[in-house]
């Protein structure tokens, strides 16, 4: 049997999305200084992920192709 890919349509995912909203990058403020590791992680996320918006206005994050 072929392995099923998860497509984000599970009830748990939809429930969590209503509570937490779409995935976001970690915010930084004056209290938490930005380290080189944080900058590298953020750069990697921006290079590998993109935010997609559905026609209804909701958004989600997917891997860039």
PDB file of N, H, CA, C and O in Angstrom:
ATOM      1  N   UNK A   1       0.840  -1.179   0.000  1.00  0.00           N
ATOM      2  CA  UNK A   1       0.000   0.000   0.000  1.00  0.00           C
ATOM      3  C   UNK A   1       0.887   1.245   0.000  1.00  0.00           C
ATOM      4  O   UNK A   1       1.883   1.310   0.720  1.00  0.00           O
ATOM      5  N   UNK A   2       0.519   2.211  -0.800  1.00  0.00           N
ATOM      6  H   UNK A   2      -0.290   2.158  -1.385  1.00  0.00           H
ATOM      7  CA  UNK A   2       1.294   3.447  -0.896  1.00  0.00           C
ATOM      8  C   UNK A   2       1.149   4.266   0.386  1.00  0.00           C
ATOM      9  O   UNK A   2       0.076   4.330   0.985  1.00  0.00           O
ATOM     10  N   UNK A   3       2.238   4.881   0.784  1.00  0.00           N
ATOM     11  H   UNK A   3       3.110   4.829   0.297  1.00  0.00           H
ATOM     12  CA  UNK A   3       2.220   5.716   1.971  1.00  0.00           C
ATOM     13  C   UNK A   3       1.472   7.011   1.665  1.00  0.00           C
ATOM     14  O   UNK A   3       1.766   7.687   0.680  1.00  0.00           O
ATOM     15  N   UNK A   4       0.501   7.351   2.517  1.00  0.00           N
ATOM     16  H   UNK A   4       0.262   6.801   3.318  1.00  0.00           H
ATOM     17  CA  UNK A   4      -0.288   8.565   2.299  1.00  0.00           C
ATOM     18  C   UNK A   4       0.490   9.787   2.766  1.00  0.00           C
ATOM     19  O   UNK A   4       1.122   9.769   3.823  1.00  0.00           O
ATOM     20  N   UNK A   5       0.439  10.829   1.979  1.00  0.00           N
ATOM     21  H   UNK A   5      -0.074  10.843   1.120  1.00  0.00           H
ATOM     22  CA  UNK A   5       1.067  12.090   2.373  1.00  0.00           C
ATOM     23  C   UNK A   5       0.086  12.902   3.189  1.00  0.00           C
ATOM     24  O   UNK A   5      -1.108  12.935   2.894  1.00  0.00           O
ATOM     25  N   UNK A   6       0.598  13.558   4.217  1.00  0.00           N
ATOM     26  H   UNK A   6       1.568  13.531   4.456  1.00  0.00           H
ATOM     27  CA  UNK A   6      -0.257  14.420   5.018  1.00  0.00           C
ATOM     28  C   UNK A   6      -0.461  15.713   4.249  1.00  0.00           C
ATOM     29  O   UNK A   6       0.504  16.314   3.777  1.00  0.00           O
ATOM     30  N   UNK A   7      -1.700  16.146   4.120  1.00  0.00           N
ATOM     31  H   UNK A   7      -2.484  15.658   4.503  1.00  0.00           H
ATOM     32  CA  UNK A   7      -1.992  17.335   3.329  1.00  0.00           C
ATOM     33  C   UNK A   7      -2.544  18.490   4.151  1.00  0.00           C
ATOM     34  O   UNK A   7      -2.966  19.492   3.573  1.00  0.00           O
ATOM     35  N   UNK A   8      -2.557  18.391   5.465  1.00  0.00           N
ATOM     36  H   UNK A   8      -2.213  17.577   5.934  1.00  0.00           H
ATOM     37  CA  UNK A   8      -3.029  19.490   6.293  1.00  0.00           C
ATOM     38  C   UNK A   8      -4.529  19.583   6.397  1.00  0.00           C
ATOM     39  O   UNK A   8      -5.048  20.615   6.823  1.00  0.00           O
ATOM     40  N   UNK A   9      -5.247  18.537   6.024  1.00  0.00           N
ATOM     41  H   UNK A   9      -4.825  17.699   5.678  1.00  0.00           H
ATOM     42  CA  UNK A   9      -6.698  18.573   6.048  1.00  0.00           C
ATOM     43  C   UNK A   9      -7.287  17.859   7.261  1.00  0.00           C
ATOM     44  O   UNK A   9      -8.503  17.682   7.334  1.00  0.00           O
ATOM     45  N   UNK A  10      -6.460  17.449   8.204  1.00  0.00           N
ATOM     46  H   UNK A  10      -5.473  17.592   8.144  1.00  0.00           H
ATOM     47  CA  UNK A  10      -6.976  16.731   9.365  1.00  0.00           C
ATOM     48  C   UNK A  10      -7.769  17.678  10.259  1.00  0.00           C
ATOM     49  O   UNK A  10      -7.554  18.890  10.249  1.00  0.00           O
ATOM     50  N   UNK A  11      -8.673  17.112  11.018  1.00  0.00           N
ATOM     51  H   UNK A  11      -8.848  16.128  11.025  1.00  0.00           H
ATOM     52  CA  UNK A  11      -9.480  17.913  11.933  1.00  0.00           C
ATOM     53  C   UNK A  11      -8.641  18.592  12.989  1.00  0.00           C
ATOM     54  O   UNK A  11      -8.917  19.732  13.364  1.00  0.00           O
ATOM     55  N   UNK A  12      -7.618  17.908  13.475  1.00  0.00           N
ATOM     56  H   UNK A  12      -7.394  16.983  13.170  1.00  0.00           H
ATOM     57  CA  UNK A  12      -6.737  18.489  14.485  1.00  0.00           C
ATOM     58  C   UNK A  12      -6.009  19.707  13.934  1.00  0.00           C
ATOM     59  O   UNK A  12      -5.882  20.722  14.620  1.00  0.00           O
ATOM     60  N   UNK A  13      -5.533  19.608  12.703  1.00  0.00           N
ATOM     61  H   UNK A  13      -5.636  18.784  12.146  1.00  0.00           H
ATOM     62  CA  UNK A  13      -4.825  20.728  12.076  1.00  0.00           C
ATOM     63  C   UNK A  13      -5.761  21.926  11.915  1.00  0.00           C
ATOM     64  O   UNK A  13      -5.387  23.052  12.242  1.00  0.00           O
ATOM     65  N   UNK A  14      -6.963  21.694  11.418  1.00  0.00           N
ATOM     66  H   UNK A  14      -7.268  20.779  11.152  1.00  0.00           H
ATOM     67  CA  UNK A  14      -7.916  22.801  11.221  1.00  0.00           C
ATOM     68  C   UNK A  14      -8.277  23.445  12.550  1.00  0.00           C
ATOM     69  O   UNK A  14      -8.401  24.667  12.634  1.00  0.00           O
ATOM     70  N   UNK A  15      -8.450  22.627  13.598  1.00  0.00           N
ATOM     71  H   UNK A  15      -8.350  21.635  13.530  1.00  0.00           H
ATOM     72  CA  UNK A  15      -8.767  23.150  14.921  1.00  0.00           C
ATOM     73  C   UNK A  15      -7.622  24.019  15.441  1.00  0.00           C
ATOM     74  O   UNK A  15      -7.848  25.127  15.926  1.00  0.00           O
ATOM     75  N   UNK A  16      -6.396  23.510  15.338  1.00  0.00           N
ATOM     76  H   UNK A  16      -6.212  22.610  14.945  1.00  0.00           H
ATOM     77  CA  UNK A  16      -5.230  24.271  15.804  1.00  0.00           C
ATOM     78  C   UNK A  16      -5.058  25.555  15.006  1.00  0.00           C
ATOM     79  O   UNK A  16      -4.668  26.582  15.562  1.00  0.00           O
ATOM     80  N   UNK A  17      -5.344  25.508  13.717  1.00  0.00           N
ATOM     81  H   UNK A  17      -5.661  24.673  13.266  1.00  0.00           H
ATOM     82  CA  UNK A  17      -5.214  26.695  12.879  1.00  0.00           C
ATOM     83  C   UNK A  17      -6.181  27.784  13.321  1.00  0.00           C
ATOM     84  O   UNK A  17      -5.839  28.965  13.281  1.00  0.00           O
ATOM     85  N   UNK A  18      -7.383  27.405  13.743  1.00  0.00           N
ATOM     86  H   UNK A  18      -7.661  26.445  13.775  1.00  0.00           H
ATOM     87  CA  UNK A  18      -8.359  28.391  14.233  1.00  0.00           C
ATOM     88  C   UNK A  18      -7.872  29.070  15.508  1.00  0.00           C
ATOM     89  O   UNK A  18      -8.099  30.262  15.709  1.00  0.00           O
ATOM     90  N   UNK A  19      -7.202  28.306  16.364  1.00  0.00           N
ATOM     91  H   UNK A  19      -7.018  27.336  16.200  1.00  0.00           H
ATOM     92  CA  UNK A  19      -6.741  28.858  17.637  1.00  0.00           C
ATOM     93  C   UNK A  19      -5.454  29.651  17.466  1.00  0.00           C
ATOM     94  O   UNK A  19      -5.356  30.785  17.937  1.00  0.00           O
ATOM     95  N   UNK A  20      -4.466  29.064  16.796  1.00  0.00           N
ATOM     96  H   UNK A  20      -4.546  28.143  16.414  1.00  0.00           H
ATOM     97  CA  UNK A  20      -3.134  29.656  16.723  1.00  0.00           C
ATOM     98  C   UNK A  20      -2.886  30.487  15.475  1.00  0.00           C
ATOM     99  O   UNK A  20      -1.945  31.280  15.447  1.00  0.00           O
ATOM    100  N   UNK A  21      -3.706  30.329  14.442  1.00  0.00           N
ATOM    101  H   UNK A  21      -4.471  29.686  14.465  1.00  0.00           H
ATOM    102  CA  UNK A  21      -3.486  31.043  13.189  1.00  0.00           C
ATOM    103  C   UNK A  21      -2.375  30.393  12.387  1.00  0.00           C
ATOM    104  O   UNK A  21      -1.850  29.352  12.784  1.00  0.00           O
ATOM    105  N   UNK A  22      -2.012  30.994  11.263  1.00  0.00           N
ATOM    106  H   UNK A  22      -2.439  31.839  10.941  1.00  0.00           H
ATOM    107  CA  UNK A  22      -0.970  30.407  10.420  1.00  0.00           C
ATOM    108  C   UNK A  22       0.402  30.477  11.092  1.00  0.00           C
ATOM    109  O   UNK A  22       0.625  31.276  12.002  1.00  0.00           O
ATOM    110  N   UNK A  23       1.295  29.641  10.633  1.00  0.00           N
ATOM    111  H   UNK A  23       1.114  28.992   9.894  1.00  0.00           H
ATOM    112  CA  UNK A  23       2.651  29.614  11.189  1.00  0.00           C
ATOM    113  C   UNK A  23       3.324  30.966  11.005  1.00  0.00           C
ATOM    114  O   UNK A  23       3.148  31.617   9.975  1.00  0.00           O
ATOM    115  N   UNK A  24       4.085  31.382  11.988  1.00  0.00           N
ATOM    116  H   UNK A  24       4.229  30.853  12.825  1.00  0.00           H
ATOM    117  CA  UNK A  24       4.781  32.663  11.919  1.00  0.00           C
ATOM    118  C   UNK A  24       6.231  32.463  12.325  1.00  0.00           C
ATOM    119  O   UNK A  24       6.566  31.545  13.073  1.00  0.00           O
ATOM    120  N   UNK A  25       7.073  33.335  11.821  1.00  0.00           N
ATOM    121  H   UNK A  25       6.801  34.081  11.213  1.00  0.00           H
ATOM    122  CA  UNK A  25       8.466  33.328  12.249  1.00  0.00           C
ATOM    123  C   UNK A  25       8.555  33.969  13.624  1.00  0.00           C
ATOM    124  O   UNK A  25       7.713  34.786  13.998  1.00  0.00           O
ATOM    125  N   UNK A  26       9.569  33.595  14.360  1.00  0.00           N
ATOM    126  H   UNK A  26      10.253  32.932  14.056  1.00  0.00           H
ATOM    127  CA  UNK A  26       9.740  34.078  15.728  1.00  0.00           C
ATOM    128  C   UNK A  26       9.980  35.586  15.749  1.00  0.00           C
ATOM    129  O   UNK A  26      10.894  36.067  15.081  1.00  0.00           O
ATOM    130  N   UNK A  27       9.180  36.338  16.501  1.00  0.00           N
ATOM    131  H   UNK A  27       8.438  35.947  17.044  1.00  0.00           H
ATOM    132  CA  UNK A  27       9.412  37.779  16.602  1.00  0.00           C
ATOM    133  C   UNK A  27      10.573  38.083  17.557  1.00  0.00           C
ATOM    134  O   UNK A  27      10.784  37.366  18.535  1.00  0.00           O
ATOM    135  N   UNK A  28      11.303  39.123  17.271  1.00  0.00           N
ATOM    136  H   UNK A  28      11.131  39.706  16.476  1.00  0.00           H
ATOM    137  CA  UNK A  28      12.399  39.552  18.139  1.00  0.00           C
ATOM    138  C   UNK A  28      12.075  40.944  18.665  1.00  0.00           C
ATOM    139  O   UNK A  28      11.443  41.750  17.982  1.00  0.00           O
ATOM    140  N   UNK A  29      12.506  41.203  19.853  1.00  0.00           N
ATOM    141  H   UNK A  29      13.019  40.548  20.407  1.00  0.00           H
ATOM    142  CA  UNK A  29      12.318  42.535  20.420  1.00  0.00           C
ATOM    143  C   UNK A  29      13.615  42.991  21.083  1.00  0.00           C
ATOM    144  O   UNK A  29      14.633  42.303  21.011  1.00  0.00           O
ATOM    145  N   UNK A  30      13.572  44.142  21.719  1.00  0.00           N
ATOM    146  H   UNK A  30      12.745  44.701  21.777  1.00  0.00           H
ATOM    147  CA  UNK A  30      14.780  44.710  22.320  1.00  0.00           C
ATOM    148  C   UNK A  30      15.285  43.872  23.495  1.00  0.00           C
ATOM    149  O   UNK A  30      16.476  43.897  23.803  1.00  0.00           O
ATOM    150  N   UNK A  31      14.398  43.137  24.146  1.00  0.00           N
ATOM    151  H   UNK A  31      13.430  43.116  23.896  1.00  0.00           H
ATOM    152  CA  UNK A  31      14.789  42.335  25.300  1.00  0.00           C
ATOM    153  C   UNK A  31      15.564  41.092  24.867  1.00  0.00           C
ATOM    154  O   UNK A  31      16.484  40.658  25.559  1.00  0.00           O
ATOM    155  N   UNK A  32      15.190  40.523  23.722  1.00  0.00           N
ATOM    156  H   UNK A  32      14.442  40.876  23.160  1.00  0.00           H
ATOM    157  CA  UNK A  32      15.841  39.315  23.219  1.00  0.00           C
ATOM    158  C   UNK A  32      16.741  39.691  22.051  1.00  0.00           C
ATOM    159  O   UNK A  32      16.241  39.942  20.954  1.00  0.00           O
ATOM    160  N   UNK A  33      18.056  39.735  22.256  1.00  0.00           N
ATOM    161  H   UNK A  33      18.461  39.531  23.147  1.00  0.00           H
ATOM    162  CA  UNK A  33      18.937  40.096  21.145  1.00  0.00           C
ATOM    163  C   UNK A  33      18.948  39.008  20.072  1.00  0.00           C
ATOM    164  O   UNK A  33      18.796  37.824  20.373  1.00  0.00           O
ATOM    165  N   UNK A  34      19.126  39.418  18.835  1.00  0.00           N
ATOM    166  H   UNK A  34      19.249  40.380  18.591  1.00  0.00           H
ATOM    167  CA  UNK A  34      19.164  38.488  17.710  1.00  0.00           C
ATOM    168  C   UNK A  34      20.565  37.900  17.615  1.00  0.00           C
ATOM    169  O   UNK A  34      21.548  38.633  17.498  1.00  0.00           O
ATOM    170  N   UNK A  35      20.652  36.584  17.664  1.00  0.00           N
ATOM    171  H   UNK A  35      19.854  35.988  17.759  1.00  0.00           H
ATOM    172  CA  UNK A  35      21.948  35.913  17.562  1.00  0.00           C
ATOM    173  C   UNK A  35      22.200  35.509  16.110  1.00  0.00           C
ATOM    174  O   UNK A  35      21.296  35.549  15.276  1.00  0.00           O
ATOM    175  N   UNK A  36      23.435  35.124  15.825  1.00  0.00           N
ATOM    176  H   UNK A  36      24.170  35.091  16.503  1.00  0.00           H
ATOM    177  CA  UNK A  36      23.765  34.664  14.472  1.00  0.00           C
ATOM    178  C   UNK A  36      22.984  33.406  14.123  1.00  0.00           C
ATOM    179  O   UNK A  36      22.584  33.218  12.974  1.00  0.00           O
ATOM    180  N   UNK A  37      22.766  32.546  15.111  1.00  0.00           N
ATOM    181  H   UNK A  37      23.091  32.699  16.045  1.00  0.00           H
ATOM    182  CA  UNK A  37      21.990  31.319  14.876  1.00  0.00           C
ATOM    183  C   UNK A  37      20.547  31.658  14.503  1.00  0.00           C
ATOM    184  O   UNK A  37      19.962  31.025  13.624  1.00  0.00           O
ATOM    185  N   UNK A  38      19.973  32.669  15.180  1.00  0.00           N
ATOM    186  H   UNK A  38      20.448  33.183  15.894  1.00  0.00           H
ATOM    187  CA  UNK A  38      18.611  33.098  14.854  1.00  0.00           C
ATOM    188  C   UNK A  38      18.540  33.648  13.433  1.00  0.00           C
ATOM    189  O   UNK A  38      17.612  33.337  12.687  1.00  0.00           O
ATOM    190  N   UNK A  39      19.521  34.465  13.062  1.00  0.00           N
ATOM    191  H   UNK A  39      20.275  34.718  13.668  1.00  0.00           H
ATOM    192  CA  UNK A  39      19.537  35.034  11.712  1.00  0.00           C
ATOM    193  C   UNK A  39      19.682  33.946  10.657  1.00  0.00           C
ATOM    194  O   UNK A  39      19.028  33.996   9.614  1.00  0.00           O
ATOM    195  N   UNK A  40      20.542  32.956  10.927  1.00  0.00           N
ATOM    196  H   UNK A  40      21.073  32.915  11.773  1.00  0.00           H
ATOM    197  CA  UNK A  40      20.730  31.853   9.981  1.00  0.00           C
ATOM    198  C   UNK A  40      19.455  31.039   9.841  1.00  0.00           C
ATOM    199  O   UNK A  40      19.080  30.652   8.734  1.00  0.00           O
ATOM    200  N   UNK A  41      18.787  30.779  10.960  1.00  0.00           N
ATOM    201  H   UNK A  41      19.092  31.093  11.859  1.00  0.00           H
ATOM    202  CA  UNK A  41      17.532  30.017  10.923  1.00  0.00           C
ATOM    203  C   UNK A  41      16.467  30.779  10.143  1.00  0.00           C
ATOM    204  O   UNK A  41      15.769  30.199   9.311  1.00  0.00           O
ATOM    205  N   UNK A  42      16.342  32.065  10.406  1.00  0.00           N
ATOM    206  H   UNK A  42      16.909  32.536  11.082  1.00  0.00           H
ATOM    207  CA  UNK A  42      15.343  32.880   9.716  1.00  0.00           C
ATOM    208  C   UNK A  42      15.623  32.933   8.215  1.00  0.00           C
ATOM    209  O   UNK A  42      14.697  32.844   7.408  1.00  0.00           O
ATOM    210  N   UNK A  43      16.885  33.075   7.841  1.00  0.00           N
ATOM    211  H   UNK A  43      17.637  33.146   8.496  1.00  0.00           H
ATOM    212  CA  UNK A  43      17.260  33.079   6.426  1.00  0.00           C
ATOM    213  C   UNK A  43      16.897  31.755   5.776  1.00  0.00           C
ATOM    214  O   UNK A  43      16.356  31.728   4.670  1.00  0.00           O
ATOM    215  N   UNK A  44      17.194  30.655   6.464  1.00  0.00           N
ATOM    216  H   UNK A  44      17.633  30.677   7.362  1.00  0.00           H
ATOM    217  CA  UNK A  44      16.865  29.337   5.921  1.00  0.00           C
ATOM    218  C   UNK A  44      15.351  29.182   5.750  1.00  0.00           C
ATOM    219  O   UNK A  44      14.896  28.650   4.738  1.00  0.00           O
ATOM    220  N   UNK A  45      14.577  29.638   6.723  1.00  0.00           N
ATOM    221  H   UNK A  45      14.946  30.070   7.546  1.00  0.00           H
ATOM    222  CA  UNK A  45      13.120  29.541   6.623  1.00  0.00           C
ATOM    223  C   UNK A  45      12.595  30.350   5.442  1.00  0.00           C
ATOM    224  O   UNK A  45      11.730  29.881   4.701  1.00  0.00           O
ATOM    225  N   UNK A  46      13.115  31.559   5.265  1.00  0.00           N
ATOM    226  H   UNK A  46      13.817  31.939   5.867  1.00  0.00           H
ATOM    227  CA  UNK A  46      12.663  32.395   4.152  1.00  0.00           C
ATOM    228  C   UNK A  46      13.055  31.805   2.806  1.00  0.00           C
ATOM    229  O   UNK A  46      12.350  31.994   1.814  1.00  0.00           O
ATOM    230  N   UNK A  47      14.176  31.090   2.765  1.00  0.00           N
ATOM    231  H   UNK A  47      14.749  30.937   3.570  1.00  0.00           H
ATOM    232  CA  UNK A  47      14.620  30.484   1.507  1.00  0.00           C
ATOM    233  C   UNK A  47      13.866  29.203   1.178  1.00  0.00           C
ATOM    234  O   UNK A  47      13.744  28.849   0.006  1.00  0.00           O
ATOM    235  N   UNK A  48      13.359  28.501   2.188  1.00  0.00           N
ATOM    236  H   UNK A  48      13.459  28.789   3.141  1.00  0.00           H
ATOM    237  CA  UNK A  48      12.738  27.197   1.940  1.00  0.00           C
ATOM    238  C   UNK A  48      11.221  27.188   2.069  1.00  0.00           C
ATOM    239  O   UNK A  48      10.575  26.254   1.594  1.00  0.00           O
ATOM    240  N   UNK A  49      10.640  28.198   2.697  1.00  0.00           N
ATOM    241  H   UNK A  49      11.165  28.957   3.082  1.00  0.00           H
ATOM    242  CA  UNK A  49       9.192  28.230   2.898  1.00  0.00           C
ATOM    243  C   UNK A  49       8.581  29.464   2.253  1.00  0.00           C
ATOM    244  O   UNK A  49       9.237  30.496   2.111  1.00  0.00           O
ATOM    245  N   UNK A  50       7.320  29.345   1.865  1.00  0.00           N
ATOM    246  H   UNK A  50       6.787  28.507   1.981  1.00  0.00           H
ATOM    247  CA  UNK A  50       6.595  30.511   1.363  1.00  0.00           C
ATOM    248  C   UNK A  50       5.170  30.478   1.886  1.00  0.00           C
ATOM    249  O   UNK A  50       4.603  29.407   2.105  1.00  0.00           O
ATOM    250  N   UNK A  51       4.600  31.645   2.082  1.00  0.00           N
ATOM    251  H   UNK A  51       5.060  32.515   1.905  1.00  0.00           H
ATOM    252  CA  UNK A  51       3.229  31.772   2.560  1.00  0.00           C
ATOM    253  C   UNK A  51       2.306  31.840   1.344  1.00  0.00           C
ATOM    254  O   UNK A  51       2.527  32.629   0.426  1.00  0.00           O
ATOM    255  N   UNK A  52       1.274  31.006   1.355  1.00  0.00           N
ATOM    256  H   UNK A  52       1.094  30.365   2.101  1.00  0.00           H
ATOM    257  CA  UNK A  52       0.315  30.942   0.257  1.00  0.00           C
ATOM    258  C   UNK A  52      -1.034  31.394   0.790  1.00  0.00           C
ATOM    259  O   UNK A  52      -1.434  31.012   1.890  1.00  0.00           O
ATOM    260  N   UNK A  53      -1.734  32.207   0.010  1.00  0.00           N
ATOM    261  H   UNK A  53      -1.409  32.517  -0.883  1.00  0.00           H
ATOM    262  CA  UNK A  53      -3.034  32.697   0.439  1.00  0.00           C
ATOM    263  C   UNK A  53      -4.130  32.062  -0.402  1.00  0.00           C
ATOM    264  O   UNK A  53      -4.065  32.053  -1.631  1.00  0.00           O
ATOM    265  N   UNK A  54      -5.130  31.533   0.276  1.00  0.00           N
ATOM    266  H   UNK A  54      -5.183  31.540   1.275  1.00  0.00           H
ATOM    267  CA  UNK A  54      -6.277  30.927  -0.390  1.00  0.00           C
ATOM    268  C   UNK A  54      -7.229  32.024  -0.852  1.00  0.00           C
ATOM    269  O   UNK A  54      -7.132  33.162  -0.393  1.00  0.00           O
ATOM    270  N   UNK A  55      -8.154  31.688  -1.765  1.00  0.00           N
ATOM    271  H   UNK A  55      -8.232  30.764  -2.138  1.00  0.00           H
ATOM    272  CA  UNK A  55      -9.132  32.680  -2.225  1.00  0.00           C
ATOM    273  C   UNK A  55      -9.993  33.251  -1.093  1.00  0.00           C
ATOM    274  O   UNK A  55     -10.474  34.379  -1.194  1.00  0.00           O
ATOM    275  N   UNK A  56     -10.190  32.476  -0.013  1.00  0.00           N
ATOM    276  H   UNK A  56      -9.799  31.560   0.069  1.00  0.00           H
ATOM    277  CA  UNK A  56     -11.008  32.975   1.099  1.00  0.00           C
ATOM    278  C   UNK A  56     -10.234  33.904   2.034  1.00  0.00           C
ATOM    279  O   UNK A  56     -10.796  34.407   3.007  1.00  0.00           O
ATOM    280  N   UNK A  57      -8.955  34.135   1.752  1.00  0.00           N
ATOM    281  H   UNK A  57      -8.498  33.727   0.962  1.00  0.00           H
ATOM    282  CA  UNK A  57      -8.150  35.055   2.545  1.00  0.00           C
ATOM    283  C   UNK A  57      -7.278  34.387   3.588  1.00  0.00           C
ATOM    284  O   UNK A  57      -6.372  35.025   4.125  1.00  0.00           O
ATOM    285  N   UNK A  58      -7.524  33.121   3.892  1.00  0.00           N
ATOM    286  H   UNK A  58      -8.260  32.603   3.456  1.00  0.00           H
ATOM    287  CA  UNK A  58      -6.679  32.421   4.860  1.00  0.00           C
ATOM    288  C   UNK A  58      -5.335  32.100   4.213  1.00  0.00           C
ATOM    289  O   UNK A  58      -5.228  32.035   2.988  1.00  0.00           O
ATOM    290  N   UNK A  59      -4.329  31.903   5.028  1.00  0.00           N
ATOM    291  H   UNK A  59      -4.416  31.956   6.023  1.00  0.00           H
ATOM    292  CA  UNK A  59      -3.005  31.622   4.483  1.00  0.00           C
ATOM    293  C   UNK A  59      -2.386  30.432   5.194  1.00  0.00           C
ATOM    294  O   UNK A  59      -2.792  30.066   6.297  1.00  0.00           O
ATOM    295  N   UNK A  60      -1.400  29.838   4.545  1.00  0.00           N
ATOM    296  H   UNK A  60      -1.071  30.136   3.649  1.00  0.00           H
ATOM    297  CA  UNK A  60      -0.671  28.713   5.104  1.00  0.00           C
ATOM    298  C   UNK A  60       0.732  28.720   4.537  1.00  0.00           C
ATOM    299  O   UNK A  60       1.002  29.402   3.548  1.00  0.00           O
ATOM    300  N   UNK A  61       1.629  27.964   5.158  1.00  0.00           N
ATOM    301  H   UNK A  61       1.409  27.410   5.961  1.00  0.00           H
ATOM    302  CA  UNK A  61       3.032  27.938   4.763  1.00  0.00           C
ATOM    303  C   UNK A  61       3.326  26.607   4.086  1.00  0.00           C
ATOM    304  O   UNK A  61       2.947  25.547   4.586  1.00  0.00           O
ATOM    305  N   UNK A  62       4.011  26.671   2.938  1.00  0.00           N
ATOM    306  H   UNK A  62       4.319  27.531   2.532  1.00  0.00           H
ATOM    307  CA  UNK A  62       4.391  25.465   2.201  1.00  0.00           C
ATOM    308  C   UNK A  62       5.869  25.553   1.836  1.00  0.00           C
ATOM    309  O   UNK A  62       6.472  26.626   1.858  1.00  0.00           O
ATOM    310  N   UNK A  63       6.430  24.401   1.504  1.00  0.00           N
ATOM    311  H   UNK A  63       5.940  23.529   1.486  1.00  0.00           H
ATOM    312  CA  UNK A  63       7.815  24.348   1.050  1.00  0.00           C
ATOM    313  C   UNK A  63       7.895  24.861  -0.379  1.00  0.00           C
ATOM    314  O   UNK A  63       7.077  24.496  -1.223  1.00  0.00           O
ATOM    315  N   UNK A  64       8.891  25.716  -0.651  1.00  0.00           N
ATOM    316  H   UNK A  64       9.556  26.013   0.035  1.00  0.00           H
ATOM    317  CA  UNK A  64       9.076  26.209  -2.016  1.00  0.00           C
ATOM    318  C   UNK A  64       9.502  25.066  -2.912  1.00  0.00           C
ATOM    319  O   UNK A  64      10.207  24.155  -2.478  1.00  0.00           O
ATOM    320  N   UNK A  65       9.076  25.114  -4.155  1.00  0.00           N
ATOM    321  H   UNK A  65       8.503  25.854  -4.507  1.00  0.00           H
ATOM    322  CA  UNK A  65       9.454  24.064  -5.112  1.00  0.00           C
ATOM    323  C   UNK A  65      10.609  24.509  -5.953  1.00  0.00           C
ATOM    324  O   UNK A  65      11.069  23.761  -6.815  1.00  0.00           O
TER     325      UNK A  65
END
